Amino acid sequence: MFTIKQQKPEELPGLDDAITSAIESLKDHDPYSPEYVKAVEQIEKLYKLKAPQPELRKPVSYDALIAAGANLAGIIAVLGYERAHVITSKALGFIVKTRL
């Protein structure tokens, strides 16, 4: 009935090529050099672009809030009625049974 559609992240053309070329450029630098650090930071940024973006939450509609409020009001009304009138209805039943 209801299905959730998984949206694939949009593939940026050349993103994989940019990542592989950045990784290959690491071989040319000393691991403690500033160029190596900059290349690693660029690789991290490229991988963040490749990761799927989380979907934003949709706000709750007013119709849903009104329906929930109406349901709660109905439950409170039924509980209030039962609390006020249950003892009276049972008491009247006992009076009818005890007559001789």
N, CA, C and O atoms as CSV, one atom per row, in Angstrom:
chain,resi,resn,atom,element,x,y,z
A,1,MET,N,N,0.823,-1.183,0.000
A,1,MET,CA,C,0.000,0.000,0.000
A,1,MET,C,C,0.867,1.247,0.000
A,1,MET,O,O,0.835,2.039,-0.942
A,2,PHE,N,N,1.644,1.414,1.066
A,2,PHE,CA,C,2.550,2.546,1.131
A,2,PHE,C,C,3.970,2.031,0.960
A,2,PHE,O,O,4.372,1.079,1.628
A,3,THR,N,N,4.706,2.638,0.095
A,3,THR,CA,C,6.091,2.238,-0.119
A,3,THR,C,C,6.987,3.452,0.024
A,3,THR,O,O,6.614,4.572,-0.325
A,4,ILE,N,N,8.147,3.208,0.533
A,4,ILE,CA,C,9.127,4.272,0.673
A,4,ILE,C,C,10.073,4.155,-0.509
A,4,ILE,O,O,10.680,3.108,-0.730
A,5,LYS,N,N,10.191,5.216,-1.253
A,5,LYS,CA,C,11.060,5.205,-2.411
A,5,LYS,C,C,12.452,5.646,-1.991
A,5,LYS,O,O,12.643,6.738,-1.455
A,6,GLN,N,N,13.404,4.788,-2.240
A,6,GLN,CA,C,14.788,5.129,-1.948
A,6,GLN,C,C,15.339,5.942,-3.111
A,6,GLN,O,O,15.350,5.482,-4.252
A,7,GLN,N,N,15.779,7.113,-2.821
A,7,GLN,CA,C,16.349,7.954,-3.863
A,7,GLN,C,C,17.862,7.768,-3.863
A,7,GLN,O,O,18.528,7.907,-2.836
A,8,LYS,N,N,18.381,7.452,-5.038
A,8,LYS,CA,C,19.822,7.300,-5.161
A,8,LYS,C,C,20.454,8.682,-5.245
A,8,LYS,O,O,19.913,9.582,-5.888
A,9,PRO,N,N,21.596,8.845,-4.595
A,9,PRO,CA,C,22.249,10.156,-4.696
A,9,PRO,C,C,22.690,10.396,-6.129
A,9,PRO,O,O,23.088,9.478,-6.847
A,10,GLU,N,N,22.609,11.628,-6.511
A,10,GLU,CA,C,23.006,11.981,-7.867
A,10,GLU,C,C,24.514,11.805,-8.001
A,10,GLU,O,O,25.298,12.333,-7.212
A,11,GLU,N,N,24.887,11.057,-9.010
A,11,GLU,CA,C,26.304,10.840,-9.254
A,11,GLU,C,C,26.878,12.057,-9.973
A,11,GLU,O,O,26.352,12.484,-11.001
A,12,LEU,N,N,27.927,12.595,-9.443
A,12,LEU,CA,C,28.612,13.710,-10.086
A,12,LEU,C,C,29.597,13.125,-11.093
A,12,LEU,O,O,30.395,12.257,-10.738
A,13,PRO,N,N,29.555,13.575,-12.316
A,13,PRO,CA,C,30.461,13.012,-13.317
A,13,PRO,C,C,31.920,13.324,-12.973
A,13,PRO,O,O,32.269,14.464,-12.668
A,14,GLY,N,N,32.748,12.309,-13.026
A,14,GLY,CA,C,34.162,12.497,-12.775
A,14,GLY,C,C,34.560,12.483,-11.315
A,14,GLY,O,O,35.725,12.716,-10.993
A,15,LEU,N,N,33.615,12.214,-10.421
A,15,LEU,CA,C,33.933,12.233,-8.994
A,15,LEU,C,C,34.861,11.078,-8.633
A,15,LEU,O,O,35.828,11.258,-7.893
A,16,ASP,N,N,34.563,9.892,-9.161
A,16,ASP,CA,C,35.428,8.742,-8.890
A,16,ASP,C,C,36.826,8.960,-9.466
A,16,ASP,O,O,37.825,8.585,-8.851
A,17,ASP,N,N,36.889,9.567,-10.648
A,17,ASP,CA,C,38.198,9.847,-11.253
A,17,ASP,C,C,38.993,10.839,-10.407
A,17,ASP,O,O,40.207,10.700,-10.262
A,18,ALA,N,N,38.315,11.830,-9.853
A,18,ALA,CA,C,38.994,12.819,-9.009
A,18,ALA,C,C,39.521,12.167,-7.734
A,18,ALA,O,O,40.609,12.499,-7.264
A,19,ILE,N,N,38.742,11.236,-7.177
A,19,ILE,CA,C,39.178,10.552,-5.952
A,19,ILE,C,C,40.401,9.690,-6.244
A,19,ILE,O,O,41.376,9.721,-5.493
A,20,THR,N,N,40.356,8.918,-7.335
A,20,THR,CA,C,41.494,8.059,-7.646
A,20,THR,C,C,42.743,8.869,-7.978
A,20,THR,O,O,43.851,8.486,-7.602
A,21,SER,N,N,42.571,9.972,-8.671
A,21,SER,CA,C,43.759,10.784,-8.987
A,21,SER,C,C,44.333,11.431,-7.732
A,21,SER,O,O,45.549,11.582,-7.617
A,22,ALA,N,N,43.462,11.818,-6.779
A,22,ALA,CA,C,43.960,12.397,-5.524
A,22,ALA,C,C,44.683,11.346,-4.700
A,22,ALA,O,O,45.690,11.642,-4.057
A,23,ILE,N,N,44.174,10.118,-4.717
A,23,ILE,CA,C,44.838,9.050,-3.973
A,23,ILE,C,C,46.186,8.718,-4.619
A,23,ILE,O,O,47.168,8.470,-3.921
A,24,GLU,N,N,46.227,8.715,-5.942
A,24,GLU,CA,C,47.489,8.437,-6.630
A,24,GLU,C,C,48.516,9.545,-6.391
A,24,GLU,O,O,49.720,9.285,-6.376
A,25,SER,N,N,48.045,10.767,-6.207
A,25,SER,CA,C,48.988,11.862,-5.957
A,25,SER,C,C,49.627,11.763,-4.577
A,25,SER,O,O,50.663,12.379,-4.328
A,26,LEU,N,N,49.012,10.984,-3.670
A,26,LEU,CA,C,49.597,10.812,-2.343
A,26,LEU,C,C,50.926,10.079,-2.416
A,26,LEU,O,O,51.791,10.270,-1.561
A,27,LYS,N,N,51.092,9.245,-3.430
A,27,LYS,CA,C,52.338,8.477,-3.559
A,27,LYS,C,C,53.540,9.391,-3.807
A,27,LYS,O,O,54.666,9.045,-3.448
A,28,ASP,N,N,53.312,10.527,-4.405
A,28,ASP,CA,C,54.398,11.435,-4.763
A,28,ASP,C,C,54.882,12.295,-3.603
A,28,ASP,O,O,55.939,12.917,-3.699
A,29,HIS,N,N,54.121,12.340,-2.501
A,29,HIS,CA,C,54.459,13.250,-1.401
A,29,HIS,C,C,54.876,12.469,-0.161
A,29,HIS,O,O,54.502,11.312,0.035
A,30,ASP,N,N,55.651,13.135,0.653
A,30,ASP,CA,C,56.049,12.600,1.949
A,30,ASP,C,C,54.845,12.684,2.886
A,30,ASP,O,O,54.157,13.705,2.886
A,31,PRO,N,N,54.565,11.649,3.687
A,31,PRO,CA,C,53.385,11.671,4.569
A,31,PRO,C,C,53.358,12.821,5.571
A,31,PRO,O,O,52.295,13.135,6.106
A,32,TYR,N,N,54.486,13.452,5.837
A,32,TYR,CA,C,54.533,14.544,6.807
A,32,TYR,C,C,54.589,15.918,6.145
A,32,TYR,O,O,54.756,16.929,6.826
A,33,SER,N,N,54.452,15.956,4.848
A,33,SER,CA,C,54.537,17.241,4.151
A,33,SER,C,C,53.172,17.934,4.126
A,33,SER,O,O,52.145,17.264,4.238
A,34,PRO,N,N,53.142,19.251,3.983
A,34,PRO,CA,C,51.869,19.984,3.922
A,34,PRO,C,C,51.047,19.619,2.681
A,34,PRO,O,O,49.818,19.677,2.718
A,35,GLU,N,N,51.713,19.245,1.590
A,35,GLU,CA,C,50.968,18.851,0.385
A,35,GLU,C,C,50.189,17.565,0.618
A,35,GLU,O,O,49.079,17.397,0.114
A,36,TYR,N,N,50.784,16.660,1.388
A,36,TYR,CA,C,50.117,15.397,1.709
A,36,TYR,C,C,48.868,15.656,2.550
A,36,TYR,O,O,47.816,15.063,2.312
A,37,VAL,N,N,48.993,16.528,3.517
A,37,VAL,CA,C,47.862,16.862,4.387
A,37,VAL,C,C,46.737,17.510,3.576
A,37,VAL,O,O,45.562,17.198,3.773
A,38,LYS,N,N,47.105,18.414,2.662
A,38,LYS,CA,C,46.093,19.058,1.818
A,38,LYS,C,C,45.400,18.049,0.913
A,38,LYS,O,O,44.192,18.133,0.688
A,39,ALA,N,N,46.173,17.091,0.394
A,39,ALA,CA,C,45.580,16.071,-0.473
A,39,ALA,C,C,44.619,15.184,0.303
A,39,ALA,O,O,43.559,14.818,-0.206
A,40,VAL,N,N,44.983,14.840,1.521
A,40,VAL,CA,C,44.088,14.017,2.359
A,40,VAL,C,C,42.802,14.781,2.668
A,40,VAL,O,O,41.718,14.197,2.650
A,41,GLU,N,N,42.908,16.067,2.947
A,41,GLU,CA,C,41.710,16.880,3.199
A,41,GLU,C,C,40.823,16.941,1.963
A,41,GLU,O,O,39.599,16.895,2.077
A,42,GLN,N,N,41.419,17.042,0.800
A,42,GLN,CA,C,40.631,17.051,-0.442
A,42,GLN,C,C,39.944,15.714,-0.670
A,42,GLN,O,O,38.808,15.671,-1.143
A,43,ILE,N,N,40.628,14.620,-0.337
A,43,ILE,CA,C,40.014,13.296,-0.488
A,43,ILE,C,C,38.823,13.163,0.449
A,43,ILE,O,O,37.793,12.613,0.060
A,44,GLU,N,N,38.946,13.660,1.680
A,44,GLU,CA,C,37.823,13.621,2.625
A,44,GLU,C,C,36.634,14.407,2.089
A,44,GLU,O,O,35.492,13.960,2.192
A,45,LYS,N,N,36.899,15.571,1.521
A,45,LYS,CA,C,35.822,16.384,0.954
A,45,LYS,C,C,35.153,15.675,-0.218
A,45,LYS,O,O,33.932,15.729,-0.367
A,46,LEU,N,N,35.952,15.012,-1.045
A,46,LEU,CA,C,35.388,14.296,-2.196
A,46,LEU,C,C,34.521,13.124,-1.742
A,46,LEU,O,O,33.472,12.861,-2.331
A,47,TYR,N,N,34.950,12.426,-0.709
A,47,TYR,CA,C,34.132,11.320,-0.200
A,47,TYR,C,C,32.842,11.820,0.430
A,47,TYR,O,O,31.819,11.139,0.357
A,48,LYS,N,N,32.868,12.997,1.049
A,48,LYS,CA,C,31.629,13.573,1.593
A,48,LYS,C,C,30.651,13.923,0.482
A,48,LYS,O,O,29.439,13.802,0.659
A,49,LEU,N,N,31.169,14.355,-0.660
A,49,LEU,CA,C,30.300,14.628,-1.810
A,49,LEU,C,C,29.675,13.348,-2.353
A,49,LEU,O,O,28.548,13.352,-2.848
A,50,LYS,N,N,30.422,12.262,-2.253
A,50,LYS,CA,C,29.941,10.991,-2.787
A,50,LYS,C,C,28.896,10.345,-1.871
A,50,LYS,O,O,28.045,9.595,-2.350
A,51,ALA,N,N,28.945,10.618,-0.581
A,51,ALA,CA,C,28.023,10.013,0.382
A,51,ALA,C,C,26.609,10.521,0.147
A,51,ALA,O,O,26.421,11.676,-0.236
A,52,PRO,N,N,25.607,9.665,0.373
A,52,PRO,CA,C,24.229,10.121,0.193
A,52,PRO,C,C,23.838,11.145,1.253
A,52,PRO,O,O,24.234,11.040,2.414
A,53,GLN,N,N,23.065,12.122,0.839
A,53,GLN,CA,C,22.628,13.181,1.742
A,53,GLN,C,C,21.386,12.715,2.499
A,53,GLN,O,O,20.498,12.119,1.888
A,54,PRO,N,N,21.292,12.965,3.808
A,54,PRO,CA,C,20.096,12.578,4.548
A,54,PRO,C,C,18.894,13.419,4.121
A,54,PRO,O,O,19.024,14.597,3.790
A,55,GLU,N,N,17.726,12.785,4.137
A,55,GLU,CA,C,16.507,13.502,3.759
A,55,GLU,C,C,16.058,14.403,4.902
A,55,GLU,O,O,16.200,14.062,6.076
A,56,LEU,N,N,15.520,15.544,4.541
A,56,LEU,CA,C,15.002,16.461,5.550
A,56,LEU,C,C,13.657,15.972,6.042
A,56,LEU,O,O,12.878,15.412,5.270
A,57,ARG,N,N,13.381,16.173,7.298
A,57,ARG,CA,C,12.091,15.772,7.853
A,57,ARG,C,C,11.012,16.731,7.390
A,57,ARG,O,O,11.217,17.942,7.310
A,58,LYS,N,N,9.867,16.162,7.090
A,58,LYS,CA,C,8.745,16.999,6.690
A,58,LYS,C,C,8.020,17.470,7.947
A,58,LYS,O,O,7.898,16.707,8.906
A,59,PRO,N,N,7.541,18.700,7.958
A,59,PRO,CA,C,6.798,19.168,9.132
A,59,PRO,C,C,5.454,18.456,9.235
A,59,PRO,O,O,4.898,18.005,8.234
A,60,VAL,N,N,4.946,18.364,10.451
A,60,VAL,CA,C,3.666,17.706,10.682
A,60,VAL,C,C,2.555,18.601,10.142
A,60,VAL,O,O,2.548,19.810,10.373
A,61,SER,N,N,1.625,17.996,9.425
A,61,SER,CA,C,0.549,18.786,8.832
A,61,SER,C,C,-0.475,19.168,9.905
A,61,SER,O,O,-0.595,18.510,10.938
A,62,TYR,N,N,-1.196,20.231,9.633
A,62,TYR,CA,C,-2.221,20.684,10.570
A,62,TYR,C,C,-3.370,19.699,10.652
A,62,TYR,O,O,-3.988,19.570,11.708
A,63,ASP,N,N,-3.673,19.004,9.574
A,63,ASP,CA,C,-4.741,18.013,9.603
A,63,ASP,C,C,-4.428,16.893,10.592
A,63,ASP,O,O,-5.312,16.440,11.319
A,64,ALA,N,N,-3.185,16.451,10.621
A,64,ALA,CA,C,-2.792,15.399,11.547
A,64,ALA,C,C,-2.874,15.885,12.992
A,64,ALA,O,O,-3.300,15.141,13.876
A,65,LEU,N,N,-2.466,17.132,13.233
A,65,LEU,CA,C,-2.549,17.686,14.590
A,65,LEU,C,C,-4.001,17.817,15.051
A,65,LEU,O,O,-4.318,17.535,16.207
A,66,ILE,N,N,-4.873,18.242,14.153
A,66,ILE,CA,C,-6.284,18.382,14.504
A,66,ILE,C,C,-6.900,17.017,14.792
A,66,ILE,O,O,-7.672,16.872,15.740
A,67,ALA,N,N,-6.562,16.016,13.982
A,67,ALA,CA,C,-7.101,14.672,14.201
A,67,ALA,C,C,-6.618,14.108,15.533
A,67,ALA,O,O,-7.403,13.509,16.268
A,68,ALA,N,N,-5.332,14.292,15.855
A,68,ALA,CA,C,-4.811,13.797,17.128
A,68,ALA,C,C,-5.468,14.518,18.303
A,68,ALA,O,O,-5.805,13.886,19.304
A,69,GLY,N,N,-5.653,15.829,18.191
A,69,GLY,CA,C,-6.320,16.584,19.260
A,69,GLY,C,C,-7.769,16.163,19.457
A,69,GLY,O,O,-8.243,16.071,20.589
A,70,ALA,N,N,-8.476,15.906,18.352
A,70,ALA,CA,C,-9.867,15.465,18.452
A,70,ALA,C,C,-9.949,14.089,19.100
A,70,ALA,O,O,-10.843,13.838,19.909
A,71,ASN,N,N,-9.026,13.194,18.754
A,71,ASN,CA,C,-9.021,11.871,19.378
A,71,ASN,C,C,-8.745,11.954,20.869
A,71,ASN,O,O,-9.393,11.272,21.664
A,72,LEU,N,N,-7.781,12.791,21.253
A,72,LEU,CA,C,-7.496,12.955,22.683
A,72,LEU,C,C,-8.678,13.570,23.429
A,72,LEU,O,O,-8.982,13.160,24.549
A,73,ALA,N,N,-9.342,14.544,22.823
A,73,ALA,CA,C,-10.509,15.157,23.462
A,73,ALA,C,C,-11.627,14.131,23.634
A,73,ALA,O,O,-12.305,14.127,24.661
A,74,GLY,N,N,-11.828,13.265,22.645
A,74,GLY,CA,C,-12.840,12.220,22.759
A,74,GLY,C,C,-12.525,11.235,23.867
A,74,GLY,O,O,-13.419,10.824,24.608
A,75,ILE,N,N,-11.250,10.850,23.989
A,75,ILE,CA,C,-10.859,9.918,25.050
A,75,ILE,C,C,-11.048,10.557,26.412
A,75,ILE,O,O,-11.536,9.908,27.337
A,76,ILE,N,N,-10.670,11.817,26.548
A,76,ILE,CA,C,-10.836,12.512,27.829
A,76,ILE,C,C,-12.316,12.650,28.178
A,76,ILE,O,O,-12.686,12.503,29.343
A,77,ALA,N,N,-13.163,12.927,27.196
A,77,ALA,CA,C,-14.597,13.047,27.452
A,77,ALA,C,C,-15.179,11.721,27.918
A,77,ALA,O,O,-15.985,11.703,28.849
A,78,VAL,N,N,-14.792,10.610,27.295
A,78,VAL,CA,C,-15.304,9.294,27.690
A,78,VAL,C,C,-14.820,8.942,29.093
A,78,VAL,O,O,-15.596,8.440,29.906
A,79,LEU,N,N,-13.547,9.200,29.384
A,79,LEU,CA,C,-13.027,8.896,30.724
A,79,LEU,C,C,-13.702,9.755,31.791
A,79,LEU,O,O,-14.007,9.262,32.877
A,80,GLY,N,N,-13.935,11.018,31.496
A,80,GLY,CA,C,-14.620,11.883,32.454
A,80,GLY,C,C,-16.041,11.431,32.706
A,80,GLY,O,O,-16.512,11.467,33.843
A,81,TYR,N,N,-16.735,11.004,31.657
A,81,TYR,CA,C,-18.110,10.531,31.823
A,81,TYR,C,C,-18.133,9.253,32.649
A,81,TYR,O,O,-18.961,9.103,33.547
A,82,GLU,N,N,-17.224,8.335,32.346
A,82,GLU,CA,C,-17.192,7.088,33.102
A,82,GLU,C,C,-16.836,7.331,34.563
A,82,GLU,O,O,-17.381,6.680,35.455
A,83,ARG,N,N,-15.937,8.254,34.806
A,83,ARG,CA,C,-15.553,8.539,36.186
A,83,ARG,C,C,-16.728,9.145,36.956
A,83,ARG,O,O,-16.901,8.833,38.134
A,84,ALA,N,N,-17.523,9.982,36.341
A,84,ALA,CA,C,-18.604,10.663,37.035
A,84,ALA,C,C,-19.867,9.811,37.146
A,84,ALA,O,O,-20.605,9.948,38.122
A,85,HIS,N,N,-20.138,8.936,36.175
A,85,HIS,CA,C,-21.432,8.277,36.130
A,85,HIS,C,C,-21.411,6.777,36.351
A,85,HIS,O,O,-22.480,6.168,36.373
A,86,VAL,N,N,-20.284,6.160,36.510
A,86,VAL,CA,C,-20.256,4.712,36.720
A,86,VAL,C,C,-20.807,4.363,38.086
A,86,VAL,O,O,-21.583,3.417,38.211
A,87,ILE,N,N,-20.424,5.104,39.114
A,87,ILE,CA,C,-20.886,4.808,40.474
A,87,ILE,C,C,-22.398,4.986,40.563
A,87,ILE,O,O,-23.068,4.193,41.225
A,88,THR,N,N,-22.935,5.981,39.931
A,88,THR,CA,C,-24.375,6.218,39.967
A,88,THR,C,C,-25.131,5.078,39.310
A,88,THR,O,O,-26.136,4.624,39.859
A,89,SER,N,N,-24.697,4.609,38.182
A,89,SER,CA,C,-25.420,3.540,37.497
A,89,SER,C,C,-25.330,2.234,38.274
A,89,SER,O,O,-26.302,1.479,38.283
A,90,LYS,N,N,-24.209,1.930,38.928
A,90,LYS,CA,C,-24.098,0.716,39.718
A,90,LYS,C,C,-24.919,0.833,41.001
A,90,LYS,O,O,-25.519,-0.143,41.452
A,91,ALA,N,N,-24.942,2.021,41.580
A,91,ALA,CA,C,-25.713,2.214,42.805
A,91,ALA,C,C,-27.197,2.009,42.530
A,91,ALA,O,O,-27.887,1.408,43.353
A,92,LEU,N,N,-27.701,2.480,41.418
A,92,LEU,CA,C,-29.102,2.274,41.081
A,92,LEU,C,C,-29.404,0.782,40.861
A,92,LEU,O,O,-30.498,0.317,41.182
A,93,GLY,N,N,-28.459,0.056,40.329
A,93,GLY,CA,C,-28.644,-1.391,40.144
A,93,GLY,C,C,-28.706,-2.124,41.469
A,93,GLY,O,O,-29.475,-3.076,41.597
A,94,PHE,N,N,-27.934,-1.722,42.449
A,94,PHE,CA,C,-27.981,-2.372,43.761
A,94,PHE,C,C,-29.287,-2.066,44.477
A,94,PHE,O,O,-29.810,-2.931,45.180
A,95,ILE,N,N,-29.828,-0.868,44.322
A,95,ILE,CA,C,-31.069,-0.504,45.002
A,95,ILE,C,C,-32.227,-1.384,44.483
A,95,ILE,O,O,-33.066,-1.831,45.266
A,96,VAL,N,N,-32.265,-1.618,43.223
A,96,VAL,CA,C,-33.337,-2.430,42.645
A,96,VAL,C,C,-33.236,-3.862,43.133
A,96,VAL,O,O,-34.274,-4.490,43.340
A,97,LYS,N,N,-32.064,-4.407,43.327
A,97,LYS,CA,C,-31.877,-5.786,43.753
A,97,LYS,C,C,-32.207,-5.974,45.230
A,97,LYS,O,O,-32.613,-7.073,45.609
A,98,THR,N,N,-32.058,-4.980,46.072
A,98,THR,CA,C,-32.239,-5.160,47.527
A,98,THR,C,C,-33.675,-4.969,47.982
A,98,THR,O,O,-33.936,-5.076,49.180
A,99,ARG,N,N,-34.609,-4.696,47.104
A,99,ARG,CA,C,-35.987,-4.521,47.551
A,99,ARG,C,C,-36.609,-5.859,47.914
A,99,ARG,O,O,-36.343,-6.868,47.261
A,100,LEU,N,N,-37.443,-5.870,48.962
A,100,LEU,CA,C,-38.142,-7.075,49.392
A,100,LEU,C,C,-39.604,-7.041,49.099
A,100,LEU,O,O,-40.318,-7.995,49.409
